[in-house]
């Protein structure tokens, strides 16, 4: 492909360069499947000519941005014409005009992303680095090519990208650059929630997201779009009794989850599991600090937070909501006298998400007392074994009640009404409490008996399960 680009550039007599993340990752031996190229000319026409030469396609053209993209194997290849940009105060969408490679590098967010490699025959492979990006790569430094106040004011999303790259690459944000982020944090108000959560999810996806969240907090960025999380910060003491800092506890839980799962939404469950603690915090004389009901209130907060952050309001949100609602339940099952009924109910309520819930619960053990931590982990091992034993015996995970609402309507010749839901609940509770097996015949007999208490008689011939 590079040969095709170099050949086409010489035929057209224009300068062409590989640029940006591909060059950065190439120099630090990091995998990258997105290849960006810039030409001093018409980027769209050049992309179409290269695609034709390679015999690939189709070419997707984005005229508003002056870019064109096509797939070459598994690699996404994008071309743009070199350009200058200027911004208005109230928008991150720039006014664009044609420019040189240096103009294009000046508009890049960070020096490590402004590196370019020439693809023309006379200078093939030459590194074009006007801002010292190669030195910043060696130093592990995130720094803007130009005045950071201008860079971040022009496009405030770059502040989140600085944190993201620091998190992904293990780099440090240059102190003057970080101070500029602090000064410009409120400029995030012009950035859409979709853009913000895209960068946030990339920070959450790294092996140790606490690094990024601490940077977001210290810079003031987190306060601009996630004040509920910031509210977890701080430990209060009264009458010599204190409680832990729930912000740092949550980050430790998040890192613990990341050590066992790459699931983005399980990680969101960790982030939000204690989100309602500031709203439920109380000091009870003779007892200390309490957060009663924070799991229920937190679960009710999840849809509102997802809606505001423009996160998906589908099964992913419901999964996170379930984790928040249930995250305290397993600890009650560590007692020796716990009943099979309690185990069945947790299996029923958690369904296929029980394994994810147990990962979160184990991650929630953040005590600095190693003996206490070991004891809690062993307790959870007991719970997990109990869950396996009951599931193997009773098969209640995601079980479907053996008698349906349609069955009940047919058996008693009644229309949809509250009685149907009541009878289904009685059958479900009887199965979960171990009073009957998950068996259609037993469930039917119970239904007939309970209906009789309500003066409901079955249709002749429907006394027994069909």
C-alpha positions, 0 to 999 in steps of 0.5 A, spaced: 500 500 500 505 504 501 508 503 495 502 505 491 501 511 495 508 513 493 507 512 486 501 515 486 504 521 489 510 522 484 505 521 478 501 527 481 507 531 483 504 532 490 507 531 497 504 525 501 505 523 508 503 518 513 501 522 519 498 521 526 496 515 531 499 510 526 506 514 526 506 514 533 504 507 534 509 505 529 515 508 533 513 505 540 511 498 537 504 499 539 498 495 534 494 500 530 489 498 524 487 505 523 492 509 517 492 516 516 495 520 510 495 527 508 497 530 502 498 537 500 492 537 495 486 534 494 485 528 499 479 525 496 481 525 489 488 522 491 484 517 496 480 515 489 486 514 485 490 510 490 484 505 491 483 504 484 491 503 483 490 498 489 484 495 486 480 496 493 474 499 495 469 502 496 471 509 497 467 513 503 467 520 502 466 525 507 466 532 503 464 536 509 471 534 512 475 533 506 476 526 507 476 519 504 476 512 507 477 505 504 478 498 507 485 495 505 484 488 508 483 489 516 486 496 516 482 502 515 485 507 511 484 515 511 486 521 506 485 528 507 488 534 504 493 538 508 489 544 511 489 550 516 484 551 521 481 557 525 475 556 530 470 561 533 469 561 540 462 557 541 464 551 536 469 546 536 467 546 528 473 549 525 473 554 518 478 550 514 482 552 508 488 548 504 495 549 507 501 545 507 504 539 511 506 544 517 499 547 517 496 541 518 501 539 523 500 545 527 492 543 528 494 536 531 492 536 538 499 533 541 506 533 539 506 525 539 500 525 534 503 531 529 509 526 527 509 525 519 513 520 515 514 522 508 512 518 502 515 521 496 521 518 493 526 523 494 525 523 501 521 516 503 521 515 510 524 521 512 521 523 519 517 530 519 517 533 526 517 540 527 515 540 534 519 535 538 514 529 538 519 524 537 523 527 544 516 527 547 515 520 545 522 518 548 520 522 555 513 519 555 510 526 555 503 529 552 504 536 550 501 540 545 504 543 539 502 550 540 500 554 546 495 549 550 490 555 552 489 556 544 489 548 543 484 547 548 479 553 547 479 551 540 477 544 541 476 542 548 475 535 547 482 535 546 483 535 554 479 529 555 484 526 549 490 528 553 487 524 559 485 518 555 492 518 551 496 519 558 491 513 561 492 508 554 500 510 553 502 510 561 505 517 559 505 524 563 501 530 561 506 536 561 505 540 567 504 547 563 499 543 558 495 540 564 495 547 567 492 549 561 487 544 562 485 546 569 484 553 566 480 551 560 475 545 563 469 549 563 470 549 555 467 542 555 460 545 555 460 546 548 462 539 547 456 534 546 455 528 551 456 523 545 463 526 544 465 526 552 462 519 553 466 516 547 473 519 550 470 517 557 469 509 555 476 509 552 479 511 559 474 506 562 477 501 557 484 501 559 487 496 564 488 501 570 482 506 569 483 509 576 489 513 573 485 517 568 479 518 573 484 521 578 487 526 572 480 528 570 478 529 578 485 533 579 484 537 572 477 539 574 474 536 567 470 530 571 466 536 575 464 538 568 460 532 566 460 527 572 458 531 578 455 525 582 462 521 581 465 527 584 460 527 590 463 521 592 470 524 594 472 525 601 471 522 608 467 525 614 469 524 621 464 525 627 465 523 634 471 520 632 468 515 627 470 516 620 468 513 613 472 511 607 473 516 601 468 513 597 471 516 590 478 512 591 474 506 594 470 506 587 476 507 583 480 501 587 473 497 586 474 499 578 481 497 578 479 490 581 474 489 576 479 490 570 483 485 573 478 480 571 474 482 566 474 487 559 467 488 559 465 495 559 459 495 562 461 491 568 466 496 569 460 501 569 457 497 574 463 498 578 463 506 577 456 506 579 455 501 585 456 506 590 453 512 586 448 514 591 452 513 598 452 521 598 445 521 598 444 516 603 449 518 608 447 518 615 450 518 622 446 514 627 448 515 634 451 509 637 452 505 630 456 510 626 455 512 619 450 508 615 448 508 607 442 505 608 438 503 601 444 506 597 443 500 592 436 501 591 437 509 590 443 508 586 439 503 581 434 508 580 439 513 578 442 509 573 437 511 567 438 518 569 445 518 568 445 514 562 440 519 559 444 525 561 451 522 558 447 519 552 449 512 554 445 506 551 438 506 554 438 498 552 440 492 555 447 495 557 443 500 561 439 495 565 445 490 566 448 496 570 442 497 573 441 490 576 449 490 578 448 496 582 441 494 585 444 487 587 451 488 589 450 488 597 445 481 596 451 476 596 454 478 602 448 476 606 449 469 603 455 468 607 452 466 613 452 459 615 445 458 616 443 461 609 437 458 606 437 455 599 431 459 598 435 466 599 440 462 594 434 461 589 432 468 589 439 471 588 439 466 582 432 468 579 434 475 580 441 475 577 439 470 572 445 470 567 448 476 570 450 472 576 457 471 574 458 478 573 455 480 579 460 476 583 466 479 580 463 486 582 462 483 589 469 480 590 472 487 587 468 491 592 473 488 598 478 493 598 480 493 606 487 494 607 487 489 613 489 483 609 486 478 614 479 481 614 480 481 606 482 474 606 476 472 610 471 476 606 474 473 599 473 466 603 466 467 604 465 469 597 468 462 595 463 459 600 457 463 596 459 461 589 459 454 591 452 455 594 450 458 588 453 452 584 450 447 588 443 450 588 443 451 581 445 444 579 439 442 583 434 446 582 435 450 575 432 456 577 437 461 573 432 465 568 427 459 569 420 460 566 414 459 571 411 452 568 404 456 568 403 462 564 398 467 564 395 464 558 394 458 562 391 461 567 386 465 563 384 459 559 383 455 566 378 459 569 376 463 562 377 470 565 380 476 561 387 479 563 386 482 570 390 483 577 388 476 579 393 473 574 399 476 576 397 474 583 397 467 582 403 467 578 407 471 583 404 465 588 407 460 584 414 463 583 415 464 590 413 457 592 418 455 587 423 459 590 422 458 597 422 450 595 415 449 597 414 446 590 419 443 585 419 447 578 414 442 575 408 444 571 403 439 575 405 441 582 404 448 579 398 447 576 395 444 583 397 450 587 394 455 582 387 451 583 388 451 590 390 458 591 384 460 586 379 456 590 381 461 596 378 467 591 372 463 589 375 461 582 373 455 579 376 452 573 373 450 567 370 443 567 376 438 564 381 443 567 382 441 574 389 438 572 395 440 568 393 439 560 
